[in-house]
Amino acid sequence: MGVVEDMNSYFATGGGLKESAKTVGTLGLAWAALELFSYLVLRPYFLRLLDGNPKLAGDTKGKAATATQMGPRVVCFVHNVLQVPLGLMVLTNAFFHSDRMFAADHFSSLVMAISAGYFLYDTVECIVRFEHEGPEFLLHGVFCFIVFTTLTHVRCMHWFGAGFLMWELSTPFVHFRWFLYKIGRDKSNVYAFNGAMGLLVFFLCRICWGPVVSLLFWKDSIAALSSPAGASLPLPVVWFYRVCTVVMNGLNLYWFEKMVRIALDSSKKGGRKPAAKAA
């Protein structure tokens, strides 16, 4: 049986740990293949755009390094554009909302698996580029990889998995701001507007929505574990998810403070800096 047939069988009938690992690993390779495509096909066009940045004039090595950094951002952008709408479909579906702790089906399992594969790729990317990415992004990648991989395997709590995918609404603004800065458009009105919108969306989806969905998870998980149905919930997964809500909300506050500080410093100096990266 081939890889595609294995995945079809997994989502149709469910599978064990081995099948879950194979599915997530296959999707992780698919995201890595997208970065390779970006490197081979899109990188030459990005190099041409970098010619418009006077700060990189004559810096061939700097241009090459910057163009290479574009690859992971393309992959992240595609993940966000794909998964946020799919996550919204899960969030707004009455079947999932009426039973937030236990509801799951083939579609929600696929949504969880796609993000599990992405965060597998993201974790490896953060390890390989640790000097550039830093420890906080590696921590983010590892936690998200474990969360979405376990949700793919245990087939429950998918509403909450979709809820935390909504944090990714802010990320495209961050990457677009980075892109504008690198091509020398950091003094344009588009750059300023995108930065303001990115800060607003980050505040709404991470600082406001993040604690709400986290508190809902604590409330629902306490109620579920106190009921007879709670015996079917994997307790280590529930507690790991609880820990993640604390860690990830803390990271969001750290990133938001950093973004606000950069925005204030930039306005005081009359210039503009690239936004702090947010996962």
Sequence and secondary structure as in RCSB ss.txt:
>XXXX:A:sequence
MGVVEDMNSYFATGGGLKESAKTVGTLGLAWAALELFSYLVLRPYFLRLLDGNPKLAGDTKGKAATATQMGPRVV
CFVHNVLQVPLGLMVLTNAFFHSDRMFAADHFSSLVMAISAGYFLYDTVECIVRFEHEGPEFLLHGVFCFIVFTT
LTHVRCMHWFGAGFLMWELSTPFVHFRWFLYKIGRDKSNVYAFNGAMGLLVFFLCRICWGPVVSLLFWKDSIAAL
SSPAGASLPLPVVWFYRVCTVVMNGLNLYWFEKMVRIALDSSKKGGRKPAAKAA
>XXXX:A:secstr
  HHHHHHHHHHH   HHHHHHHHHHHHHHHHHHHHHIIIIIHHHHHHHHTT GGGTT HHHHHHHHHHHHHHHH
HHHHHHHHHHHHHHHHT HHHHTTTTT   HHHHHHHHHHHHHHHHHHHHHHHTHHHH HHHHHHHHHHHHHHHH
HHHH   HHHHHHHHGGGGGHHHHHHHHHHHHTT TTSHHHHHHHHHHHHHHIIIIIIHHHHHHHHHHHHHHHHH
TSGGGGGS HHHHHHHHHHHHHHHHHHHHHHHHHHHHHHHHHHHT         
